[in-house]
Amino acid sequence: MLEQSKLWIELLAAGVEIAAAIVIGLAALEAITRALPLFVRRDMSQDAKVDIRRSLGRWLALGLEFALAADILRTAVAPTWREIGQLAAIAVLRTALNFFLEREIAREEMHSTAAAA
């Protein structure tokens, strides 16, 4: 029964990890398609770059949350302290990346709001 549970949790973690990759991949594609006109038409507003960057940052933050969720699921089935330590280190790095990404997004939003006022 325990082995069956571990298998299901591992499959669930893999699915969540795939979801993270899809979110990040689609976000990158969206950012690229929105950024291409900025290279062609130089007369476009600089605010467009900020909007693209902010949107990409939000999607990346969501992707990191999914990746962190997969790591948390894996810690439930990690059989050794070494594997638990590795997963914890990855979780800390992803959490730190997400924290700084969210902070950057908030700073950009405050800057945009102040510039608009």
For each residue, the residues with C-beta under 8 A, 3 or more apart:
1: 4 5
2: 5 6
3: 6 7
4: 1 7 8
5: 1 2 8 9 77
6: 2 3 9 10 77
7: 3 4 10 11
8: 4 5 11 12
9: 5 6 12 13 73 74 76 77
10: 6 7 13 14 73 74 77
11: 7 8 14 15
12: 8 9 15 16 73
13: 9 10 16 17 70 71 73 74
14: 10 11 17 18 70
15: 11 12 18 19
16: 12 13 19 20 66 67 69 70 73
17: 13 14 20 21 66 67 70
18: 14 15 21 22
19: 15 16 22 23 66
20: 16 17 23 24 63 64 66 67 70
21: 17 18 24 25 63
22: 18 19 25 26
23: 19 20 26 27 59 62 63 66
24: 20 21 27 28 59 60 63
25: 21 22 28 29
26: 22 23 29 30 59
27: 23 24 30 31 55 56 59 60 63
28: 24 25 31 32 56
29: 25 26 32 33
30: 26 27 33 34 55 56 59
31: 27 28 34 35 52 53 55 56
32: 28 29 35 36
33: 29 30 36
34: 30 31 37 38 48 52 55
35: 31 32 38 39 49 52
36: 32 33 39 40
37: 34 40 41 44
38: 34 35 41 44 48 49 52
39: 35 36
40: 36 37
41: 37 38 44
42:
43:
44: 37 38 41 48
45: 48
46: 49 50
47: 50 51 112
48: 34 38 44 45 51 52
49: 35 38 46 52 53
50: 46 47 53 54 108 111 112
51: 47 48 54 55
52: 31 34 35 38 48 49 55 56
53: 31 49 50 56 57 108
54: 50 51 57 58 105 108 109 112
55: 27 30 31 34 51 52 58 59
56: 27 28 30 31 52 53 59 60
57: 53 54 60 61 101 104 105 108
58: 54 55 61 62 105
59: 23 24 26 27 30 55 56 62 63
60: 24 27 56 57 63 64 101
61: 57 58 64 65 98 101 102 105
62: 23 58 59 65 66
63: 20 21 23 24 27 59 60 66 67
64: 20 60 61 67 68 94 97 98 101
65: 61 62 68 69 98
66: 16 17 19 20 23 62 63 69 70
67: 16 17 20 63 64 70 71 94
68: 64 65 71 72 91 94 95 98
69: 16 65 66 72 73
70: 13 14 16 17 20 66 67 73 74
71: 13 67 68 74 75 87 90 91 94
72: 68 69 75 76 91
73: 9 10 12 13 16 69 70 76 77
74: 9 10 13 70 71 77 78 87
75: 71 72 78 84 87 88 91
76: 9 72 73
77: 5 6 9 10 73 74
78: 74 75 83 84 87
79: 83
80: 83 84
81: 84 85
82: 85 86
83: 78 79 80 86 87
84: 75 78 80 81 87 88
85: 81 82 88 89
86: 82 83 89 90
87: 71 74 75 78 83 84 90 91
88: 75 84 85 91 92
89: 85 86 92 93
90: 71 86 87 93 94
91: 68 71 72 75 87 88 94 95
92: 88 89 95 96
93: 89 90 96 97
94: 64 67 68 71 90 91 97 98
95: 68 91 92 98 99
96: 92 93 99 100
97: 64 93 94 100 101
98: 61 64 65 68 94 95 101 102
99: 95 96 102 103
100: 96 97 103 104
101: 57 60 61 64 97 98 104 105
102: 61 98 99 105 106
103: 99 100 106 107
104: 57 100 101 107 108
105: 54 57 58 61 101 102 108 109
106: 102 103 109 110
107: 103 104 110 111
108: 50 53 54 57 104 105 111 112
109: 54 105 106 112 113
110: 106 107 113 114
111: 50 107 108 114 115
112: 47 50 54 108 109 115 116
113: 109 110 116 117
114: 110 111 117
115: 111 112
116: 112 113
117: 113 114
